[in-house]
Structure formats: structure tokens, C-alpha cells
Amino acid sequence: MPDQPDLNQLTADIKRWGRELGFQQVGITDIDLSVQEQKLQAWLEKGYHGSMEWLAAHDNKRSRPADLLPGTLRVISVRLDYLPADTEQIRILKDSNKAYISRYTLGRDYHKLIRKRLAQLAKNIDDALPDGYPGKGILQNRAFVDSAPVMERPLAEKAGLGWAGKHTLIINSKAGSWFFLGEIFTFLPLPVDVSEEVNRCGDCTACLKVCPTDAFPEPYQLDARRCISYLTIENKDAIPLEFREPIGNRIFGCDDCQAICPWNKYAQFTGEGAFQPRHGLANSDLLTLFQWTEAEFLAHTEGSAIRRIGYQQWLRNLAVGLGNAPSSDDIIAALHKKRPDCLPMVQEHIDWALAQQANPQHRRKRKIRREV
């Protein structure tokens, strides 16, 4: 019989290794997501996932970790801060000529960075197991980073990393919500963390009220079809007319519900060099970005999550931003110049922007709903 590992000591080691790898917190939970499975099904039945059909795929693997990776008994959940310092969010949002890009994507794509570190953590766990221990060396500790049917936020909440706020994101009382999540599915019966953070949103509804497109039909419910992050990233088709003005100058994602959250006064700026803004994307003019060629777009978004939307969708989003910008001969000229080389769907957005530019008096004045 092989030696049995000291699971309490291994758990302490896992959390220490996680901190050494740069994660701000490591928690461990069981795999019972039965309550969350019912909530997910109800959310899908309302159609709130929009065109993200992958959220309804894979049967119940998303809510049953052992169906996704047979033998899974526990999930190790980690968080990693990503907010860069001094990105002047409010100033950029208030300047209608600037392009606002969600702060999680100003630097390099987080998927590879976190996956590599989780893979190292999984290797550390495997190396710590006694020789001959069942499962050692056969990849039964597997890392995930937003790349498989995994209910990341419910698992993080169960593991004690925070609570699900009214905007549906995980909030930590000591760190706010500006962090990425990742997981390791393991076959080891590790002790679970029972110190789940109690929901402390209270009567606050700031995140619900600040949403430019009213994407929250009720607290703790997001209608992705109305969310700017969905509309500018996941949505591959035309942006509905009703959302174009409210989008303002947000051309890739939206952070309003996080930026206004009182708990983010405790958020820590990231020390990760990979997450620092590149190519001036934290403070670029809409017109400058719209005038990029496809080659420039590919060069400036290399290694970035922005590249996944493609050049044409990038232009679509920027056209909406330019339509909401102050009337300008330079903008009108740039829209006309770019139009012939665009797909019909993008041309329709350019036409909308040109109409907005030609009749600025008919455009609703864009505003930030509240100071954050």
C-alpha cells in the first residue's frame, strides 16, 4: 500500500504555492452545484444568454464537475487581481472623443498567463503525492481558465473567494471585484473552506442604476442581450439601434457596474506587468483606432483578448462610438473613407454614425449616470 498524503498539510502547501505563483487567494470547495444548476437553467430558459449557445451546451457538465472530469472530488479556485493603476476611467468615459476599453483587456490576454500558473500548481500537487498513489502522474489535477464549461463564479463563491454581487460578479470584502478567476479540478478529497463570505451588498443598488443599457432586470440577474460587454464582444451581428446611443464610447466591454461598486475602494492595483496597458489603449482617440488598417489592428492586439472579435467587429464598435462623438468633419471624412472596405453589417453602422454626425441636435446627450 502506498503512503497516504497528509491532506491538511497538502492543503496548506497548495495555498502557499498559489501565493508564490502570484495568486491573491486560493480556496477549496466541494463539487455540489445543484442549487446553482437550477438557477442556471432558469436563466437559460429566459433567453438571457442571447446568442451564447455554448452556455446551454454540454448537458450538465457545467454544473457537475465530475461529469466534465470524471473522478473530480474538489475544485481549487484562485483569483488574480488585474486592475492597472491610473487608467483614468471616468475621464475617458466623459470624453466623447476617447475610446473606452474594459480594463481587463488593456494588457495581455489573461488566459495563457493564468493557465500556465495553474498548470504549475497542479504539477506541484502531483509531485507532492507519494509514489504509487492512485492517480499520481496521470493528469487528474486539471486547470481551467474560462475555457471550458465551468461555473467559475459559483465555485469561487463556495470556495470563500467572495460573494456574488447584484451585478452577478464576485465581490471580495478586502479586494473588490477587479480580479480574474481560475480553477483546478482535483481527485483528492482535500478539506474544503467553509468561511464563505456573507453577501454584503445590503440595500445598495448602485451597479443596477448605473448600467447604461439597463441590463439587470432584477438584482443578481443579468440579461446579457442588453449588456454592453455582450453587445460589443460576444454579439457578432448588428448592435440593436436602441443600444447604440447608450453605449457611448465603450468600444470593447464595459466596467460601469464595477467602477461604481463601493467595495472596489478596497481593490488593489495589479503588480502583473502583463496586465499593464499596451499601445496606448487606455487613452486612445476613437478616430485614431478607427483609422487603423487591419494589419495595424492585428499588430497592436497581438497577445490581447481584443483580437478575438476581429477587425470588422472592431470597426463596427468604433463606428458606434464615432456616431456618439461630437460632430466633426474629420470623423465624417474617416467614416466615408473606410466604408467601401467594410462588410455590409459594418457599413450599416457607419451609415448610422454618419446620420448621427449630420444631425447632432437629434442625438441624446450622452452622460455618465453617476460619478464613480
C-alpha positions as CSV (number, residue, x, y, z in Angstrom):
1,M,0.0,0.0,0.0
2,P,1.4,3.4,-0.9
3,D,1.8,6.1,1.7
4,Q,-1.2,8.3,2.2
5,P,-0.7,12.1,1.9
6,D,-1.3,14.4,4.8
7,L,-4.3,16.2,3.2
8,N,-4.3,19.0,5.8
9,Q,-0.6,19.7,5.1
10,L,-1.1,19.4,1.4
11,T,-3.9,21.9,1.5
12,A,-1.7,24.4,3.4
13,D,1.0,23.8,0.8
14,I,-1.4,24.4,-2.1
15,K,-2.4,27.8,-0.7
16,R,1.2,28.7,-0.1
17,W,2.2,27.6,-3.6
18,G,-0.7,29.6,-5.0
19,R,0.5,32.7,-3.3
20,E,4.1,32.1,-4.5
21,L,2.7,31.8,-8.1
22,G,1.1,35.3,-7.7
23,F,-2.5,34.5,-6.9
24,Q,-4.0,36.7,-4.3
25,Q,-6.2,34.0,-2.8
26,V,-6.8,30.2,-3.1
27,G,-9.9,28.4,-1.8
28,I,-11.1,24.8,-2.0
29,T,-14.7,23.7,-2.4
30,D,-16.7,20.5,-2.9
31,I,-18.5,20.0,-6.3
32,D,-22.2,20.3,-5.3
33,L,-23.7,22.9,-7.6
34,S,-27.2,21.6,-7.5
35,V,-28.7,24.9,-6.4
36,Q,-26.7,26.8,-9.0
37,E,-27.7,24.3,-11.6
38,Q,-31.4,25.2,-11.1
39,K,-30.6,28.9,-11.3
40,L,-28.6,28.4,-14.5
41,Q,-31.5,26.5,-16.1
42,A,-34.0,29.2,-15.2
43,W,-31.7,31.9,-16.6
44,L,-31.2,30.0,-19.8
45,E,-35.0,29.5,-20.2
46,K,-35.4,33.2,-20.1
47,G,-33.1,33.6,-23.0
48,Y,-30.8,35.9,-21.1
49,H,-27.7,34.2,-22.7
50,G,-28.6,35.6,-26.1
51,S,-26.5,34.0,-28.9
52,M,-24.1,32.4,-26.5
53,E,-25.4,28.9,-27.2
54,W,-22.3,27.4,-25.7
55,L,-23.7,28.3,-22.2
56,A,-26.6,25.8,-22.9
57,A,-24.4,23.1,-24.4
58,H,-22.6,20.2,-22.8
59,D,-25.6,18.8,-21.0
60,N,-25.0,19.2,-17.2
61,K,-21.2,19.2,-17.4
62,R,-21.1,22.9,-16.5
63,S,-22.8,22.4,-13.1
64,R,-21.4,18.9,-12.5
65,P,-17.6,19.0,-12.4
66,A,-17.3,15.2,-12.1
67,D,-19.2,14.8,-15.4
68,L,-16.6,17.1,-17.1
69,L,-13.6,15.5,-15.5
70,P,-14.5,12.0,-14.1
71,G,-13.1,11.4,-10.6
72,T,-13.2,15.1,-9.6
73,L,-13.9,15.5,-5.9
74,R,-12.8,19.1,-5.2
75,V,-12.3,22.3,-7.0
76,I,-9.4,24.6,-6.2
77,S,-10.4,28.2,-7.0
78,V,-8.0,31.1,-7.4
79,R,-8.2,34.8,-8.0
80,L,-5.7,37.2,-9.5
81,D,-6.0,41.0,-9.5
82,Y,-5.9,42.7,-12.9
83,L,-6.7,46.4,-12.5
84,P,-3.9,48.6,-13.8
85,A,-3.2,51.8,-11.9
86,D,-4.0,55.3,-13.2
87,T,-6.2,54.4,-16.2
88,E,-8.5,57.4,-15.6
89,Q,-11.7,55.5,-16.2
90,I,-14.1,58.4,-15.6
91,R,-12.1,60.9,-17.6
92,I,-12.1,58.6,-20.6
93,L,-15.8,57.9,-20.3
94,K,-16.6,61.6,-20.1
95,D,-14.5,62.4,-23.2
96,S,-16.7,61.5,-26.1
97,N,-13.7,61.5,-28.5
98,K,-11.9,58.8,-26.5
99,A,-12.3,55.1,-26.7
100,Y,-13.2,53.2,-23.5
101,I,-11.9,49.7,-23.4
102,S,-12.7,47.4,-20.5
103,R,-9.8,47.4,-18.1
104,Y,-9.3,43.6,-18.1
105,T,-8.2,43.6,-21.7
106,L,-5.7,46.6,-21.8
107,G,-2.7,44.3,-21.3
108,R,-2.0,40.7,-22.5
109,D,-4.6,38.0,-22.6
110,Y,-5.0,36.6,-19.2
111,H,-5.9,33.0,-20.3
112,K,-2.4,31.8,-21.0
113,L,-0.8,33.5,-18.0
114,I,-3.2,32.0,-15.5
115,R,-3.4,28.6,-17.2
116,K,0.4,28.3,-17.1
117,R,0.5,29.1,-13.4
118,L,-2.4,26.8,-12.6
119,A,-0.6,24.1,-14.5
120,Q,2.5,24.6,-12.4
121,L,0.3,24.5,-9.2
122,A,-1.2,21.2,-10.5
123,K,2.3,19.8,-11.1
124,N,3.3,20.8,-7.5
125,I,0.3,18.9,-6.2
126,D,1.1,15.8,-8.3
127,D,4.8,15.9,-7.3
128,A,3.8,16.1,-3.6
129,L,1.9,12.8,-3.8
130,P,3.7,9.6,-2.6
131,D,5.0,7.3,-5.3
132,G,2.4,4.7,-6.2
133,Y,-0.5,6.8,-5.0
134,P,-3.6,6.2,-7.2
135,G,-3.9,8.9,-9.8
136,K,-0.4,10.3,-9.5
137,G,1.1,11.3,-12.8
138,I,-2.0,10.8,-14.9
139,L,-3.3,14.4,-15.1
140,Q,-6.1,14.0,-12.6
141,N,-5.5,17.6,-11.5
142,R,-6.6,19.7,-14.4
143,A,-6.5,23.5,-14.8
144,F,-9.3,25.6,-16.3
145,V,-9.4,29.4,-17.2
146,D,-12.7,30.5,-18.7
147,S,-12.1,27.9,-21.5
148,A,-14.4,25.0,-20.6
149,P,-18.0,24.5,-19.3
150,V,-17.1,25.5,-15.7
151,M,-19.3,27.6,-13.3
152,E,-16.4,29.8,-12.2
153,R,-18.3,32.3,-10.1
154,P,-20.4,29.8,-8.1
155,L,-17.4,27.7,-7.4
156,A,-15.4,30.8,-6.3
157,E,-18.2,31.8,-4.0
158,K,-18.4,28.3,-2.4
159,A,-14.6,28.4,-2.0
160,G,-14.8,31.6,0.0
161,L,-13.3,34.0,-2.5
162,G,-16.2,36.4,-2.2
163,W,-20.0,36.7,-2.8
164,A,-22.0,37.1,-6.0
165,G,-23.0,40.8,-6.1
166,K,-26.2,42.2,-7.6
167,H,-24.2,42.7,-10.8
168,T,-23.5,38.9,-10.7
169,L,-19.7,39.4,-10.3
170,I,-17.8,38.0,-7.4
171,I,-17.0,40.7,-4.7
172,N,-14.4,40.2,-2.0
173,S,-14.7,42.4,1.1
174,K,-10.9,43.1,1.1
175,A,-10.3,43.2,-2.7
176,G,-13.4,44.4,-4.5
177,S,-14.1,42.7,-7.8
178,W,-11.3,43.6,-10.2
179,F,-9.9,40.1,-10.5
180,F,-9.7,37.0,-12.7
181,L,-10.8,33.5,-11.6
182,G,-9.3,30.1,-12.4
183,E,-9.8,26.6,-11.2
184,I,-8.1,23.2,-10.8
185,F,-10.3,20.1,-10.7
186,T,-8.7,17.5,-8.4
187,F,-9.5,13.9,-7.5
188,L,-8.0,14.5,-4.0
189,P,-10.5,14.7,-1.1
190,L,-9.0,17.9,0.3
191,P,-10.5,19.7,3.3
192,V,-12.9,22.4,2.0
193,D,-13.1,26.0,3.0
194,V,-16.2,26.8,5.0
195,S,-15.6,30.5,5.5
196,E,-17.8,31.7,2.7
197,E,-18.1,35.5,2.7
198,V,-21.6,36.6,3.6
199,N,-23.4,38.7,0.9
200,R,-22.8,42.3,2.0
201,C,-24.4,44.2,-0.8
202,G,-27.2,45.3,1.5
203,D,-29.6,47.9,0.1
204,C,-27.1,49.2,-2.4
205,T,-28.3,49.3,-6.0
206,A,-25.6,51.5,-7.5
207,C,-24.5,48.8,-10.0
208,L,-28.1,48.3,-11.2
209,K,-28.8,52.0,-11.6
210,V,-25.5,52.9,-13.4
211,C,-25.9,50.4,-16.2
212,P,-26.2,52.4,-19.4
213,T,-28.4,49.8,-21.1
214,D,-30.5,48.6,-18.1
215,A,-29.1,45.1,-18.4
216,F,-30.2,44.0,-14.9
217,P,-33.9,43.0,-14.9
218,E,-33.6,42.5,-11.2
219,P,-30.8,42.1,-8.6
220,Y,-28.5,39.2,-9.3
221,Q,-29.9,38.7,-12.8
222,L,-28.1,39.8,-15.9
223,D,-29.8,39.9,-19.3
224,A,-26.7,39.5,-21.5
225,R,-28.7,40.7,-24.5
226,R,-28.7,44.2,-23.1
227,C,-25.1,44.1,-21.6
228,I,-22.5,46.3,-23.4
229,S,-19.9,43.6,-22.9
230,Y,-22.1,41.1,-24.7
231,L,-23.1,43.6,-27.4
232,T,-19.5,44.7,-28.3
233,I,-17.8,41.3,-27.8
234,E,-19.9,38.2,-27.9
235,N,-22.5,39.6,-30.3
236,K,-21.4,39.0,-33.9
237,D,-24.3,40.7,-35.6
238,A,-25.6,44.3,-35.7
239,I,-25.9,46.2,-32.5
240,P,-29.6,46.9,-32.0
241,L,-30.5,50.6,-32.6
242,E,-31.9,51.1,-29.0
243,F,-28.4,50.4,-27.5
244,R,-26.2,52.4,-29.8
245,E,-26.5,55.8,-28.0
246,P,-26.4,54.3,-24.5
247,I,-23.2,52.5,-25.5
248,G,-21.5,55.9,-25.8
249,N,-17.7,55.5,-26.3
250,R,-17.5,52.0,-24.9
251,I,-16.0,50.0,-27.8
252,F,-14.9,46.8,-26.0
253,G,-16.7,45.8,-22.9
254,C,-18.0,47.9,-20.0
255,D,-16.9,48.4,-16.4
256,D,-19.6,50.7,-15.1
257,C,-21.1,48.3,-12.7
258,Q,-17.7,47.5,-11.2
259,A,-16.4,51.1,-11.2
260,I,-19.3,52.3,-9.1
261,C,-19.3,49.5,-6.6
262,P,-18.4,50.8,-3.1
263,W,-16.4,47.6,-2.3
264,N,-13.9,48.5,-5.0
265,K,-12.4,51.1,-2.8
266,Y,-10.6,48.1,-1.3
267,A,-9.4,46.9,-4.7
268,Q,-5.6,46.6,-5.2
269,F,-3.8,47.6,-8.4
270,T,-2.2,44.7,-10.1
271,G,1.5,44.2,-9.9
272,E,1.5,42.0,-13.0
273,G,3.5,43.5,-15.8
274,A,1.5,41.5,-18.4
275,F,-1.7,43.4,-17.4
276,Q,-0.3,46.9,-17.9
277,P,-1.9,48.8,-20.8
278,R,-0.2,48.5,-24.2
279,H,-0.2,50.5,-27.4
280,G,-1.9,53.5,-25.6
281,L,-5.2,51.6,-25.5
282,A,-6.1,53.1,-22.1
283,N,-6.2,56.6,-23.6
284,S,-6.8,56.5,-27.3
285,D,-9.0,58.6,-29.6
286,L,-11.8,56.8,-31.3
287,L,-10.8,58.3,-34.6
288,T,-7.2,57.0,-34.3
289,L,-8.3,53.5,-33.6
290,F,-10.9,53.6,-36.4
291,Q,-8.2,54.6,-38.9
292,W,-6.0,51.5,-38.1
293,T,-5.6,49.2,-41.0
294,E,-6.3,45.6,-40.5
295,A,-2.5,44.9,-40.3
296,E,-2.2,47.6,-37.6
297,F,-5.2,46.1,-35.7
298,L,-3.5,42.7,-35.7
299,A,-0.1,44.1,-34.7
300,H,-1.5,46.2,-31.8
301,T,-3.8,43.5,-30.5
302,E,-1.2,40.6,-30.7
303,G,-1.5,38.7,-27.4
304,S,-4.6,40.6,-26.4
305,A,-8.2,39.4,-25.8
306,I,-9.3,42.2,-28.1
307,R,-8.1,40.3,-31.2
308,R,-10.8,37.6,-30.8
309,I,-13.5,39.9,-32.1
310,G,-11.8,40.5,-35.4
311,Y,-11.2,43.7,-37.4
312,Q,-14.7,44.1,-38.8
313,Q,-16.4,43.8,-35.4
314,W,-13.8,46.3,-34.1
315,L,-14.8,48.8,-36.8
316,R,-18.5,48.2,-36.0
317,N,-17.9,49.1,-32.4
318,L,-15.8,52.1,-33.2
319,A,-18.4,53.3,-35.7
320,V,-21.0,53.4,-32.9
321,G,-18.5,55.4,-30.7
322,L,-17.9,57.8,-33.6
323,G,-21.6,58.3,-34.1
324,N,-21.9,59.3,-30.4
325,A,-18.9,61.7,-30.6
326,P,-19.2,65.4,-31.2
327,S,-19.8,66.4,-34.8
328,S,-16.5,66.6,-36.7
329,D,-15.5,67.0,-40.3
330,D,-12.6,64.6,-39.7
331,I,-14.9,61.9,-38.3
332,I,-17.3,62.2,-41.2
333,A,-14.4,62.0,-43.7
334,A,-12.9,59.0,-42.0
335,L,-16.3,57.2,-42.0
336,H,-16.8,57.8,-45.7
337,K,-13.2,56.7,-46.5
338,K,-13.5,53.4,-44.5
339,R,-17.0,52.4,-45.6
340,P,-16.2,50.8,-49.0
341,D,-13.8,48.3,-47.5
342,C,-16.2,47.1,-44.8
343,L,-18.7,44.3,-44.6
344,P,-22.4,45.2,-45.2
345,M,-23.1,44.9,-41.4
346,V,-20.3,47.3,-40.6
347,Q,-21.4,49.7,-43.4
348,E,-24.9,49.9,-41.8
349,H,-23.3,51.1,-38.5
350,I,-21.1,53.6,-40.4
351,D,-24.3,54.9,-42.1
352,W,-25.9,55.3,-38.7
353,A,-22.8,57.1,-37.4
354,L,-22.9,59.4,-40.4
355,A,-26.5,60.2,-39.8
356,Q,-25.7,61.0,-36.2
357,Q,-22.8,63.2,-37.2
358,A,-25.0,65.1,-39.7
359,N,-27.8,65.7,-37.2
360,P,-26.2,66.1,-33.8
361,Q,-29.2,68.1,-32.5
362,H,-31.3,64.9,-32.7
363,R,-28.8,62.9,-30.6
364,R,-29.5,62.4,-27.0
365,K,-26.7,64.0,-25.0
366,R,-24.5,61.2,-23.6
367,K,-23.8,61.3,-19.9
368,I,-22.4,59.3,-17.1
369,R,-25.3,58.4,-14.9
370,R,-23.3,58.8,-11.7
371,E,-19.9,59.8,-10.6
372,V,-17.9,56.8,-9.5
